[in-house]
């Protein structure tokens, strides 16, 4: 008899439960926008729990989970630790720079790091694109009434 990977379903349901618990700390509905900041995380957490339950049912039925072949996958691939490190740095960057540098510069930095993880070597173009996208997002959020702070906190703006 083959081993059934129930741990995958349990992990998915556990992750969903953590998201639901943390989302319950936020208001679900708001007077102005009707949808509060906790609504979407709650929906995602509930979706993860539901997907975990569906996965457990598939495992119980004996559905096998094997790697699927693809035409552009190399069987002797290895982990690119540099790309993984750059992506991890992009994930950690907002924790370190959001308050002192602000939304725009932090997001542009994340864009550059993720582009580098995907082997882009056009640092100047990536920085310009990142600045453009983050400025657009910052402006759109401001139009929606979401306060992301000043555009350049280091300059007092």
ROLO-309631 format. One record per residue (C-alpha): residue number from 1; residue in three letters; z, x, y. Coordinates in steps of 0.25 Angstrom, whole numbers, plus 5000, padded with zeros to 4 digits. Layout:
residues N
 sedren domi   pz   px   py
    NUM  ALA    Z    X    Y
...
END
This chain:
residues 157
 sedren domi   pz   px   py
      1  UNK 5000 5000 5000
      2  UNK 4996 5005 5014
      3  UNK 5007 5007 5025
      4  UNK 5006 4996 5035
      5  UNK 5008 5001 5049
      6  UNK 5017 4990 5054
      7  UNK 5023 5000 5064
      8  UNK 5010 4998 5073
      9  UNK 5013 4983 5074
     10  UNK 5028 4986 5077
     11  UNK 5024 4996 5087
     12  UNK 5015 4987 5094
     13  UNK 5025 4975 5094
     14  UNK 5036 4985 5099
     15  UNK 5028 4990 5110
     16  UNK 5025 4975 5114
     17  UNK 5040 4972 5113
     18  UNK 5043 4984 5122
     19  UNK 5033 4979 5133
     20  UNK 5038 4965 5132
     21  UNK 5052 4969 5134
     22  UNK 5049 4978 5146
     23  UNK 5040 4967 5152
     24  UNK 5051 4957 5151
     25  UNK 5058 4965 5162
     26  UNK 5047 4961 5171
     27  UNK 5044 4948 5178
     28  UNK 5033 4940 5170
     29  UNK 5029 4931 5181
     30  UNK 5028 4933 5196
     31  UNK 5028 4924 5208
     32  UNK 5016 4930 5215
     33  UNK 5007 4935 5204
     34  UNK 5012 4925 5193
     35  UNK 5011 4937 5183
     36  UNK 5023 4946 5184
     37  UNK 5023 4961 5180
     38  UNK 5029 4958 5166
     39  UNK 5018 4948 5162
     40  UNK 5008 4958 5157
     41  UNK 5017 4967 5150
     42  UNK 5023 4955 5143
     43  UNK 5009 4951 5139
     44  UNK 5006 4965 5134
     45  UNK 5019 4966 5126
     46  UNK 5017 4952 5120
     47  UNK 5003 4956 5116
     48  UNK 5008 4969 5109
     49  UNK 5018 4962 5101
     50  UNK 5008 4952 5097
     51  UNK 4998 4963 5093
     52  UNK 5009 4970 5085
     53  UNK 5012 4957 5078
     54  UNK 4997 4955 5075
     55  UNK 4996 4970 5070
     56  UNK 5008 4968 5061
     57  UNK 5001 4956 5055
     58  UNK 4988 4964 5052
     59  UNK 4996 4975 5046
     60  UNK 5003 4965 5037
     61  UNK 4989 4960 5033
     62  UNK 4985 4974 5029
     63  UNK 4975 4977 5040
     64  UNK 4973 4992 5039
     65  UNK 4973 5000 5052
     66  UNK 4964 5012 5050
     67  UNK 4957 5021 5060
     68  UNK 4943 5015 5064
     69  UNK 4931 5023 5065
     70  UNK 4924 5025 5078
     71  UNK 4910 5031 5080
     72  UNK 4916 5040 5091
     73  UNK 4929 5045 5085
     74  UNK 4930 5059 5080
     75  UNK 4938 5060 5067
     76  UNK 4944 5074 5070
     77  UNK 4949 5070 5084
     78  UNK 4962 5076 5089
     79  UNK 4971 5072 5100
     80  UNK 4968 5077 5114
     81  UNK 4982 5081 5119
     82  UNK 4977 5084 5132
     83  UNK 4971 5070 5134
     84  UNK 4984 5064 5128
     85  UNK 4992 5072 5138
     86  UNK 4983 5068 5150
     87  UNK 4984 5053 5146
     88  UNK 4999 5055 5145
     89  UNK 5000 5061 5158
     90  UNK 4992 5050 5164
     91  UNK 5002 5040 5158
     92  UNK 5014 5048 5163
     93  UNK 5009 5050 5177
     94  UNK 5013 5037 5183
     95  UNK 5027 5039 5179
     96  UNK 5027 5052 5187
     97  UNK 5018 5049 5199
     98  UNK 5018 5034 5202
     99  UNK 5029 5035 5212
    100  UNK 5026 5048 5220
    101  UNK 5011 5047 5219
    102  UNK 5008 5032 5219
    103  UNK 4999 5023 5211
    104  UNK 4986 5029 5215
    105  UNK 4988 5043 5213
    106  UNK 4995 5041 5200
    107  UNK 4984 5032 5194
    108  UNK 4974 5042 5199
    109  UNK 4981 5053 5191
    110  UNK 4982 5044 5179
    111  UNK 4967 5042 5180
    112  UNK 4964 5057 5181
    113  UNK 4973 5060 5169
    114  UNK 4967 5049 5160
    115  UNK 4953 5053 5164
    116  UNK 4957 5068 5160
    117  UNK 4962 5063 5147
    118  UNK 4949 5057 5144
    119  UNK 4942 5070 5147
    120  UNK 4938 5068 5161
    121  UNK 4937 5081 5169
    122  UNK 4933 5075 5182
    123  UNK 4946 5076 5189
    124  UNK 4942 5073 5203
    125  UNK 4933 5061 5199
    126  UNK 4945 5055 5190
    127  UNK 4954 5057 5202
    128  UNK 4945 5050 5211
    129  UNK 4943 5038 5201
    130  UNK 4958 5038 5198
    131  UNK 4961 5037 5213
    132  UNK 4950 5026 5215
    133  UNK 4955 5017 5204
    134  UNK 4970 5019 5207
    135  UNK 4967 5016 5222
    136  UNK 4960 5004 5218
    137  UNK 4971 4999 5209
    138  UNK 4981 5002 5219
    139  UNK 4974 4994 5229
    140  UNK 4971 4982 5220
    141  UNK 4986 4982 5216
    142  UNK 4990 4982 5231
    143  UNK 4981 4970 5233
    144  UNK 4988 4963 5221
    145  UNK 5001 4965 5228
    146  UNK 5006 4976 5218
    147  UNK 5013 4987 5225
    148  UNK 5010 5001 5219
    149  UNK 5016 5008 5231
    150  UNK 5008 5016 5242
    151  UNK 4995 5022 5239
    152  UNK 5000 5036 5241
    153  UNK 5015 5037 5240
    154  UNK 5016 5052 5243
    155  UNK 5009 5050 5257
    156  UNK 5018 5038 5260
    157  UNK 5007 5028 5258
END
